[in-house]
Amino acid sequence: MNGPAADDHSPWMPFESRRRARDEKREAVLRTAVHLFLEQGYHRATLNDVAERLNITKPALYNYFRSKEEILFECWALGQEQVDDIIAGINVSGENGLGKLRALVRAYAATMATEFGASMVRFNPRDLSPENEKTVRAAKRGIDQTFRRYIADGVADGSIKPCDPKLTAFAIAGSLNWIGHWYQRDGALSPGAIADEFAMRLTEGLATRSIKKKSALEAPDGNNSRKRPKGGHHEHHPRPAARAADQPGRAGHRLRRPPT
């Protein structure tokens, strides 16, 4: 015997639809909040500002987050998840040390040019609860250790010149983190263009072998259009180029749900 027919006109949304709608609203809160935090500063931006930008009431925000500090932590977590996914992909790529380092530099630079990526370096961990601050600092150490490991692997396999992995990692990460401070999302350079340039600039001096790039001064038939000096050979120093590396997949904005 068949049960009662489903009411197609039920006022209640199916469970999966309700959960998806809730996740979409949480994501809207986070995107609006991170934009305001970066624009005005975490301490100056208020939850009233976030609610007003979303055209909702402040109490409505508490349906999705318990506090402003929790929102800040979730913004950081979304950026960190992108980096975690990047590293996971690179670790199984089979590249040598230089290839892994180049891929990480490129993908990390592109992440820093996003708002959630910038939240990883623009905000002070001391503004978080002790537990969340501990999580953030541990993640930062993990990223530093990954840079060091790729550099050390490159020195060991011969793809990177002998160097101090710790100091080299500090120099590279410092340059990349500053992207989150100066990058303008309405500027002339796209995140991809910045990522490509940083991947080349920050690793070309470390590579043990140069990859010859075709010069814009060379004719289509491969002959150099510049006139060679008489009585001698033209000395050509090829400039190392970054190996093309596909950017690992980004995190799919896996929004954390508040504990029940």
N, C-alpha and C positions, 0 to 999 in steps of 0.2 A: 504493500500500500504506500502510495506516494505521500510525502509530507506536504504541508501547506506551501503553496507557490510563493516564491520570493516576491516581495513588494518592490517593484521597479521604481516606485515613487517614494521610497523611504527617505526621510530627511537626514539620515545618518550616512556619512561617507563610509565606504569600505575601509577596513583597518589600514591596509597598505596605502590607500590614498590619503588617509589622515596623517599617517606617519611621514609620507613624502611631503605633504603640505607643511607639516611642522618643520621638517628639515630645511625646506626652502625658506621658511621664515627665519629660522636660526641663521642660515647663511646670509640672508639679507641684512640681519642685524650685524653680523660680523663684518660684512663688506662695508657697510655704512660706518661702523665704529672705527675700523682700522683706517679708513680714509680720513675721518675727523681727527683721530689720534695723531696721524702723520701731519695733517694740515695745521692743527692748532696746538699740538702737544698733548700728551696723556693727561696732565694735571689740569690743563685749561679746558679741555673738552669735557662735557658733562653728559650724563645719561639723558638729561632733558634735551640736549642738543641732538643726541642720537635719535630719540623718540620723535622730536620735531622733524628731523630730516626724513624719517620714515612715515610721518603723518599718523603716528599712533600716540597713545598716552604712555607716560613713563611707567606706570604700574604694569602695562602690557608687556614691557620688556622682561619683567620678572617671571613671565610664563616660560621664558627660554633660558635665562641666566640669573644666577642668584646675586651677582654683584658686578660692578665695573671691573674689579680685579680679575674675575673669572673670564670676562670678555677679553681682556688684555691677554691673558694666558692662552685662550683659545686662538686668538689671532697669531700669536707666536707659534702655537702647535701646528697650525695649518702650514706655515712656512717651513717648519722643521720636518713635517711629514713629506713635503716635496723633496727636501734634501735627503731624507732617509731612503726614499724610493730611488733617487738618483744614485746614491752610493750602492744600494743593493743591486741595481742593474749593472753598474761598472764592475763590481766585484766578480760577476760571472761572465764578463765580456771576453775574457781570454787575452786581453791586451797586455803589452809589456808595461813596465812602470811608467814610462813617458806617456804612453797612450792613455793609461788610466788617469794620470795627472791632468793631461790635456782635456780629457772628457769631463773631469770633475770641475776644472776651472771654467770651462765653457758653460756647463749646466748651472753651476753655482752663480756665475755672473748673471745669467738670464733670470735666475730666481731672485737675486738681489734687486732686479729691476721691476719686480712685482711688489704690490703693497704688502701682501702677507710675508714675502721674503724680507722686505725692508724692516718689518716689525721685529725680525730676529736681531737686528743691530741698532735700531733707533730708540728702543725703550730700555729702561734700567731694570734689571732683574730684581733689584731691591724693592721695587714697587709691588712685587708679587708676595704671596704668602710664603712663609719659610719652606713649606713642602714644594710649592711650585718653583720657587727660586732654586732649590736644590736640583730639581728636574732640568731646568734651563741650563744651569752651569754644567751639569753632567753631559748634556747634549753638546754644549760648546766644546768641551774637552774631547768628546767623541769625534767631532768634525776635525779638530786639530790633529788628533791621532791618525785619522784617515789620510790627511794631507802628508803627514810625516811618513806613513807606511808606504804610500805610493812613491814618494821620493826615494826612500830607502830601497824599495824594490827596483826602481829604475837604476840606481847606482849599482845594485847587485847584478842586474841582468845586462848592464852595459849601455842602456839606452839613455841614461842621464849621467852627466859628468860628476866626478866626485865632489861632494858638497856636504854641508852640515844639514841634515834633514830638518832639524828643529828650527834653525834660523831661516832656512829657505821657506819652510811652511809658514812661519810668522810673516815673512815678507809678502808671500802670495796672498794669504788670507787677509792681511791688512789692506792690501790693494782692493781685493774683491769686496770686503765689507764696506768700504767707503762708497761703493756704487749705491748702496741703500741710502746714503746721505745726500749725494749730489744729483742722482738721476731724476730728470724731469719727465714725467710721462707724456707731456705734450711737446717734448723737444724733438729735434731733428733726427736723433738716432733711435732706432728700434732696439728692444732688448736683444734680439738676435745679432744685430750688427755689433753691439757692444760686446756680447759674449764671444763672437768670432775674433774680434780685435784683442780682447784680453787673453783669450786662449793662446794666441800667437805671441803676443808681447811678453807674457809672463812665463813662457816655456821655451821660446826659441833659444835663449842663451844657455839653457840647461841641456839641450839635446847634444848628444855626442856626434851625430851625423846631420849634415845639412841636406835639405831637399830642395833641389833647384826649381825655382819658379820662373816661368817664362816672363821675360821682361817686356814691358810695354814698348820698349825701344827696339825690340826685335821685329824684323819683317816677318810676314806670314810664312815664308819659306825657311825660317829659322836662322837666316843670316842677320848678324847684328848690324843695324843701320848706322851705328856710330863708326866713325872712321878710326881705324887702328893707328897707333903711332908708327911712324916709319922706322924700319930697322929693328923692330921688336915685336913681341907678342902682346896682345891685349890681355891684361890680367883681369879675370872675372871672378868675383867672390859671390857665389850664389847665396841668397838670403834664405835662411830656414823658414819653412812654412809649416803651419799647424796641420796635423793630420786631420782629415775630415772625420768627425766623430758624431754619430747621431746622438741627439740629446735624449737621455733616458726619460721614460714616461713620468709625468708629474703625478703627484698624489691626486686622487680624485675627490678632493675636498671631503674627506670622511669626517663629517662633523660629529663631535662627541655629544652624546645625549646626557643630560643631567641625571644623576643617580636617582633611582625611584625609591 
